[in-house]
Amino acid sequence: ELNGVEFIAANTDADDLTKSKAKMKLQLGKKLTRGLGTGANPEVGSRSAEESKDDIKANLDGADMIFLAAGMGGGTGT
């Protein structure tokens, strides 16, 4: 745990989000993927982020600095 640092986990796979230790969890593309992930399709990941852009903006509002770590090879981070 780091003082003054907030962690947000974001994923299209609702099951994977439950495994995260982050206090804030953001499910991307709820309507598009229905929580089942992208099927390793980056286009679905991109569309999921577009669907969730207002939620993403709301969660990042007021941040002084953002570090983004994304897994490559699936569809969401890729």
N, CA and C atoms as a LAMMPS dump frame, in Angstrom:
ITEM: TIMESTEP
0
ITEM: NUMBER OF ATOMS
234
ITEM: BOX BOUNDS ff ff ff
-5.0000000000000000e+02 5.0000000000000000e+02
-5.0000000000000000e+02 5.0000000000000000e+02
-5.0000000000000000e+02 5.0000000000000000e+02
ITEM: ATOMS id mol type element x y z
1 1 1 N 0.843 -1.177 0
2 1 2 C 0 0 0
3 1 3 C 0.888 1.24 0
4 2 1 N 0.508 2.207 -0.818
5 2 2 C 1.258 3.452 -0.937
6 2 3 C 0.38 4.617 -0.505
7 3 1 N 0.926 5.488 0.322
8 3 2 C 0.175 6.661 0.769
9 3 3 C -0.089 7.605 -0.394
10 4 1 N -1.322 8.068 -0.506
11 4 2 C -1.676 9.031 -1.534
12 4 3 C -1.839 8.45 -2.918
13 5 1 N -1.795 7.136 -3.04
14 5 2 C -1.924 6.484 -4.341
15 5 3 C -3.218 5.681 -4.367
16 6 1 N -3.984 5.858 -5.418
17 6 2 C -5.207 5.089 -5.604
18 6 3 C -5.011 4.155 -6.791
19 7 1 N -5.405 2.913 -6.625
20 7 2 C -5.307 1.934 -7.698
21 7 3 C -6.693 1.663 -8.255
22 8 1 N -6.79 1.601 -9.575
23 8 2 C -8.041 1.264 -10.246
24 8 3 C -7.757 0.085 -11.167
25 9 1 N -8.514 -0.974 -11.015
26 9 2 C -8.414 -2.113 -11.926
27 9 3 C -9.518 -1.967 -12.964
28 10 1 N -9.171 -2.099 -14.226
29 10 2 C -10.154 -2.007 -15.306
30 10 3 C -9.995 -3.226 -16.201
31 11 1 N -11.112 -3.825 -16.552
32 11 2 C -11.069 -5.028 -17.376
33 11 3 C -12.436 -5.237 -18.007
34 12 1 N -12.467 -5.966 -19.105
35 12 2 C -13.735 -6.354 -19.714
36 12 3 C -14.256 -7.646 -19.102
37 13 1 N -13.376 -8.403 -18.466
38 13 2 C -13.734 -9.688 -17.859
39 13 3 C -14.138 -9.474 -16.399
40 14 1 N -15.423 -9.581 -16.12
41 14 2 C -15.939 -9.318 -14.77
42 14 3 C -15.365 -10.288 -13.746
43 15 1 N -15.141 -11.532 -14.128
44 15 2 C -14.587 -12.521 -13.198
45 15 3 C -13.168 -12.147 -12.791
46 16 1 N -12.362 -11.703 -13.738
47 16 2 C -10.996 -11.279 -13.415
48 16 3 C -10.99 -10.074 -12.478
49 17 1 N -11.94 -9.178 -12.636
50 17 2 C -12.004 -8.004 -11.76
51 17 3 C -12.221 -8.391 -10.305
52 18 1 N -12.966 -9.453 -10.061
53 18 2 C -13.217 -9.868 -8.675
54 18 3 C -11.938 -10.328 -7.994
55 19 1 N -10.935 -10.714 -8.769
56 19 2 C -9.665 -11.202 -8.225
57 19 3 C -8.689 -10.07 -7.898
58 20 1 N -8.982 -8.868 -8.365
59 20 2 C -8.091 -7.733 -8.145
60 20 3 C -8.166 -7.25 -6.703
61 21 1 N -7.023 -6.806 -6.184
62 21 2 C -6.963 -6.239 -4.838
63 21 3 C -7.229 -4.734 -4.841
64 22 1 N -7.394 -4.157 -6.02
65 22 2 C -7.675 -2.721 -6.112
66 22 3 C -9.031 -2.422 -5.482
67 23 1 N -9.098 -1.295 -4.763
68 23 2 C -10.371 -0.911 -4.14
69 23 3 C -11.391 -0.499 -5.191
70 24 1 N -10.936 0.162 -6.237
71 24 2 C -11.828 0.618 -7.295
72 24 3 C -11.704 -0.316 -8.486
73 25 1 N -12.818 -0.817 -8.943
74 25 2 C -12.84 -1.717 -10.094
75 25 3 C -13.769 -1.134 -11.148
76 26 1 N -13.327 -1.153 -12.391
77 26 2 C -14.087 -0.58 -13.492
78 26 3 C -14.253 -1.633 -14.576
79 27 1 N -15.477 -2.07 -14.773
80 27 2 C -15.742 -3.049 -15.831
81 27 3 C -15.973 -2.3 -17.135
82 28 1 N -15.141 -2.57 -18.106
83 28 2 C -15.229 -1.91 -19.404
84 28 3 C -16.15 -2.695 -20.336
85 29 1 N -16.903 -1.983 -21.15
86 29 2 C -17.734 -2.626 -22.166
87 29 3 C -18.799 -3.553 -21.614
88 30 1 N -19.488 -3.13 -20.575
89 30 2 C -20.506 -3.992 -19.952
90 30 3 C -21.538 -4.488 -20.957
91 31 1 N -22.039 -3.595 -21.795
92 31 2 C -23.067 -3.986 -22.771
93 31 3 C -22.477 -4.846 -23.884
94 32 1 N -21.32 -4.456 -24.358
95 32 2 C -20.701 -5.143 -25.494
96 32 3 C -20.238 -6.548 -25.144
97 33 1 N -19.523 -6.685 -24.036
98 33 2 C -18.933 -7.996 -23.708
99 33 3 C -19.755 -8.788 -22.701
100 34 1 N -20.712 -8.111 -22.052
101 34 2 C -21.528 -8.754 -21.01
102 34 3 C -20.655 -9.405 -19.937
103 35 1 N -19.479 -8.803 -19.691
104 35 2 C -18.586 -9.272 -18.633
105 35 3 C -17.758 -10.487 -18.987
106 36 1 N -17.782 -10.896 -20.242
107 36 2 C -17.095 -12.123 -20.65
108 36 3 C -15.724 -11.892 -21.266
109 37 1 N -15.251 -10.661 -21.303
110 37 2 C -13.943 -10.388 -21.89
111 37 3 C -14.04 -10.144 -23.378
112 38 1 N -12.882 -9.976 -24
113 38 2 C -12.833 -9.595 -25.416
114 38 3 C -12.592 -10.763 -26.359
115 39 1 N -12.3 -11.926 -25.821
116 39 2 C -11.963 -13.052 -26.691
117 39 3 C -10.65 -12.826 -27.418
118 40 1 N -9.724 -12.098 -26.776
119 40 2 C -8.399 -11.778 -27.337
120 40 3 C -8.499 -10.954 -28.617
121 41 1 N -9.556 -10.17 -28.737
122 41 2 C -9.765 -9.347 -29.92
123 41 3 C -9.568 -7.872 -29.547
124 42 1 N -8.449 -7.265 -29.983
125 42 2 C -8.177 -5.869 -29.639
126 42 3 C -9.259 -4.894 -30.116
127 43 1 N -9.929 -5.197 -31.205
128 43 2 C -11.011 -4.326 -31.691
129 43 3 C -12.156 -4.278 -30.682
130 44 1 N -12.479 -5.42 -30.09
131 44 2 C -13.518 -5.462 -29.056
132 44 3 C -13.043 -4.684 -27.829
133 45 1 N -11.756 -4.774 -27.516
134 45 2 C -11.195 -4.004 -26.406
135 45 3 C -11.322 -2.509 -26.64
136 46 1 N -11.024 -2.083 -27.846
137 46 2 C -11.127 -0.669 -28.201
138 46 3 C -12.571 -0.186 -28.107
139 47 1 N -13.488 -0.963 -28.64
140 47 2 C -14.907 -0.601 -28.582
141 47 3 C -15.422 -0.593 -27.142
142 48 1 N -14.88 -1.483 -26.315
143 48 2 C -15.268 -1.523 -24.899
144 48 3 C -14.816 -0.258 -24.178
145 49 1 N -13.602 0.195 -24.482
146 49 2 C -13.103 1.438 -23.884
147 49 3 C -13.946 2.623 -24.338
148 50 1 N -14.306 2.653 -25.614
149 50 2 C -15.166 3.726 -26.126
150 50 3 C -16.512 3.728 -25.409
151 51 1 N -17.088 2.541 -25.229
152 51 2 C -18.372 2.433 -24.529
153 51 3 C -18.273 2.975 -23.102
154 52 1 N -17.124 2.791 -22.487
155 52 2 C -16.943 3.136 -21.073
156 52 3 C -16.198 4.446 -20.858
157 53 1 N -16.023 5.247 -21.905
158 53 2 C -15.174 6.437 -21.79
159 53 3 C -15.654 7.415 -20.725
160 54 1 N -16.954 7.555 -20.529
161 54 2 C -17.438 8.468 -19.489
162 54 3 C -17.067 7.962 -18.098
163 55 1 N -17.16 6.652 -17.88
164 55 2 C -16.767 6.064 -16.592
165 55 3 C -15.266 6.214 -16.369
166 56 1 N -14.489 6.011 -17.428
167 56 2 C -13.035 6.158 -17.324
168 56 3 C -12.69 7.595 -16.939
169 57 1 N -13.274 8.55 -17.656
170 57 2 C -13.015 9.967 -17.363
171 57 3 C -13.406 10.32 -15.936
172 58 1 N -14.562 9.843 -15.498
173 58 2 C -15.038 10.155 -14.144
174 58 3 C -14.088 9.617 -13.08
175 59 1 N -13.516 8.443 -13.309
176 59 2 C -12.62 7.839 -12.327
177 59 3 C -11.239 8.475 -12.322
178 60 1 N -10.851 9.1 -13.416
179 60 2 C -9.534 9.729 -13.497
180 60 3 C -9.584 11.233 -13.223
181 61 1 N -10.778 11.786 -13.117
182 61 2 C -10.943 13.218 -12.88
183 61 3 C -10.245 13.636 -11.587
184 62 1 N -9.446 14.669 -11.682
185 62 2 C -8.757 15.198 -10.512
186 62 3 C -7.405 14.567 -10.231
187 63 1 N -7.026 13.578 -11.002
188 63 2 C -5.727 12.931 -10.786
189 63 3 C -4.604 13.882 -11.191
190 64 1 N -3.558 13.927 -10.38
191 64 2 C -2.388 14.737 -10.705
192 64 3 C -1.457 14.008 -11.664
193 65 1 N -1.427 12.694 -11.551
194 65 2 C -0.545 11.881 -12.377
195 65 3 C -1.185 10.506 -12.537
196 66 1 N -1.035 9.922 -13.716
197 66 2 C -1.613 8.604 -13.985
198 66 3 C -0.533 7.7 -14.561
199 67 1 N -0.371 6.524 -13.97
200 67 2 C 0.483 5.481 -14.521
201 67 3 C -0.443 4.392 -15.03
202 68 1 N -0.274 3.999 -16.263
203 68 2 C -1.128 2.988 -16.869
204 68 3 C -0.298 1.753 -17.174
205 69 1 N -0.702 0.635 -16.632
206 69 2 C -0.052 -0.645 -16.929
207 69 3 C -1.088 -1.527 -17.604
208 70 1 N -0.754 -2.056 -18.765
209 70 2 C -1.702 -2.88 -19.516
210 70 3 C -1.032 -4.176 -19.942
211 71 1 N -1.764 -5.244 -19.807
212 71 2 C -1.28 -6.531 -20.296
213 71 3 C -1.437 -6.593 -21.807
214 72 1 N -0.442 -7.119 -22.474
215 72 2 C -0.491 -7.22 -23.931
216 72 3 C -0.719 -8.674 -24.338
217 73 1 N -1.478 -8.867 -25.407
218 73 2 C -1.697 -10.21 -25.918
219 73 3 C -3.144 -10.636 -25.857
220 74 1 N -3.909 -10.005 -24.96
221 74 2 C -5.345 -10.272 -24.918
222 74 3 C -6.03 -9.246 -25.789
223 75 1 N -7.183 -8.803 -25.394
224 75 2 C -7.869 -7.806 -26.197
225 75 3 C -8.047 -6.477 -25.496
226 76 1 N -8.104 -6.467 -24.172
227 76 2 C -8.4 -5.227 -23.458
228 76 3 C -7.195 -4.295 -23.423
229 77 1 N -6.06 -4.744 -22.965
230 77 2 C -4.868 -3.903 -22.876
231 77 3 C -4.188 -3.673 -24.209
232 78 1 N -4.3 -4.637 -25.09
233 78 2 C -3.653 -4.548 -26.392
234 78 3 C -4.262 -3.431 -27.203
